[in-house]
Amino acid sequence: MDHEYERRLLPSGGSPVSPRPCLLPNRLLGGSPRSPRRALNFGSPTKDRGGDRFIPTRANNSWDVNFALLQEHNRDGSKVRKSESNTGSDGSKDGAAYSALLRNELLGVNVDDNSSFPADDRRIHSVTSPSLYSFSPAKGNSRDDITSPYSLSPVSNKTHRMLRSPRKAARKISKIPFKVLDAPELQDDFYLNLVDWSSQNILSVGLGTCVYLWSAYTSQVTRLCDLSTDGDSVTSVAWSDRGERVAVGTHKGLVQVWDVQNNKRLSVLDGHSARVGALAWSGDMVSSGSRDRHILQRDVRLNPVTAPTRRLLGHRQEVCGLKWSPDNQHLASGGNDNKLFVWNMHSLCPAQTYTEHNAAVKAIAWSPHHHGLLASGGGTADRHIRFWNTLTGQPMQAVDTGSQVCNLAWSKHASELVSTHGYSQNQILVWRYPSLCQVAKLTGHSYRVLYLAMAPDGEAIVTGAGDETLRFWNIFSKARSQKESKSALNLFTSLR
């Protein structure tokens, strides 16, 4: 051997040079040689005589969790957004079916029905385990699960049953309104409430100085009142529970109560020093919220001159939202001071105060399905829909909608709610509670969707905006939720 070549092979000490540590496995997994990857528990580095080697250990891996954490990618390599994977289309259903097939064949999970996995909510996969979907690992090989040795199918019998089971029909919500009405002089003011729908299927709308009534049965429009003779204008309207009377709030701080059937004004209630932007009925008592920061409660059956008035003081700026709970025991109020109050009939001070919103609170809605559940929405600087447990006074959930929340309304038949938005999306969103995944997104208004009312049947809604149009949408179904409790403790299921 050439002496010069031998000298280059051996260092000054005369011992051979040790090989470099192998870095290839770490690089393939996206880690670094100094900090091996641990996030998904693929393995751990093990030292031997030859250096540091990355030996994957798969014995204790949670494949059912890691499989659910896999990210979807588009053809260009980008990740699929959540909004794209929550569409509920046929493609997402096929993907969910394929996911259930893999769970059956690779993880030993018994999925034999198409309705046992959510085809329209991929977000659940990243935060829950398969047990939430009523999946159960195979406890043993039953006769139905044993595959015949003569079968040519590559999948098991339980997967065959899953693929043969009927799919639940996809819910379709029309993206276009079924009716559009012109509403000239409909104010583009966030703090007003100018649209309401009565239990007798009559829509009341405040346009400028007048209040108009539109019958959903006959499509006839009648004018209820005109305040131009008094130099006043309409700032709010609200129907009584039975739909016989309508309260009209005015810019001068008055509340007029009208008998719709006889087209007669019953009373005029004063007491406010500024415009009345919010109204709410509880039986024969009407509550009014004003820019003067006060909430007044009065019984319309009594003489307005001698009748006592309950004055609720708490807000430091204009009161723009008022809603009674379904049992008429609590009143929720929202104001331009970013606060949400809950009042009861036993005190003149708020029973609960919520200050988490960072903008005006106009959107307020009590859930008819969960006792004590209150939803509220914040303005442009907040953009959140927040949920509160008024039984304990604790905040529950919150979702960032990305735009100003103008109104909220719960479905009468299912645990869903609709929200209308202003800056800068001007859209209508339907949410499923408590998963808070979007069921539908409706667009059409060119201005902020400031007004919202629901039909008495609970199927349709009407929205109003500064573009001076009223749009009617079919978004909810009369079919009650199949998840409704059938417990013997539920007294409403046994009433006849």
RAFEN-V730917 format. One line per field, one symbol per residue. ss: DSSP state (a for helix, b for strand, c for the rest). psi: psi as a letter, one per 30 degrees, with the letter a starting at -180 (. if undefined). burial: # if it has 16 or more other ideal C-beta (glycine too) atoms within 10 Angstrom, else .. A space follows every 10 residues. Layout:
# RAFEN-V730917
ss: ???
psi: ???
burial: ???
This chain:
# RAFEN-V730917
ss: ccaaaaaaac cccccccccc cccaaaaacc cccccccccc ccbbbbbbcc bbbbbbcccc ccaaaaaacc ccbcccccbc caaaacccca aaaaaaaaaa aaaaaaacbc cccaaacccc caaaaaccca aaacccbccc cccccccccc ccccccaaaa aaaacccccc ccccccccbb bbcccccccc ccbcbbbccc cbbbbbbccb bbbbbccccc bbbbbbcaaa cccbbbbbbc ccccbbbbbb ccccbbbbbc cccbbbbbbc cccccbbbbb bbccbbbbbb cccbbbbbbc cccccccccb bbbcccccbb bbbbcccccb bbbbbccccb bbbbcccccc cbbbcccccc bbbbbbcccc ccbbbbbbcc cccbbbbbbc cccbbbbbbb ccccbbbbbb cccccbbbbb bcccccbbbb bbccccbbbb bbbcccccbb bbbbcccccb bbbbbcccbb bbbbcccccc cccccccccc aaaccc
psi: kkeeeeefek aefgllkkll kkfeeeeegg alfejlkfeg heakkkkaff akkjjkjgeg kiefeeeffk kkklfgflkk lefffgfgle eeeeeeeeee eeeeeefgkj jgkfffkjfg iffefffllf ffghkklkfl jleffkkkfg kgkflleeee eeffkkkkkk kkkkfkkfkk kkikgjkikf gljgklklfg hkkkkjjcgl kkkkkfefgk klkeljgffg hllkflkkkl efgflkkjkl fggljkkkje efhkkelkka fkglljfkkk kjbgkkkkkl fgglkkkkjf flkfefklkk jjkekfakjf kkkklfghfk kkkklfgglk kkllgflgkk ekkkgfkglk jejkkkkffj kgkkklklae fegkkkkkjf efgkkdlkkj fflkjelkkk kfflillkkk lbkgehlkkk kkkgfhkkel kklekflkif kklklffgel lkkklfghkk kkkjfllfkl kfgkkglffj ffffk.
burial: .......... .......... ....##.... #....##... .##.#..... ...#...... ...#...#.. .......... ....##.#.. .##..##.## #.##....## ####..#### ##..#....# ..#.#..... .......... .....##### ##........ ......#... #.#..##..# ########.. .######.## ####.#.... ...##.#... .######### ..#.###### ########.# ......#.#. ##..###### ##..###### ########.# ...#...... .#.##..### #####....# ########## ###......# .#.#.##.## #######.## .######### .#######.# .......##. #.######## ########## ##..###### ###.#.#### .#.##..### #####..### ########## ###.##.... .......... ......
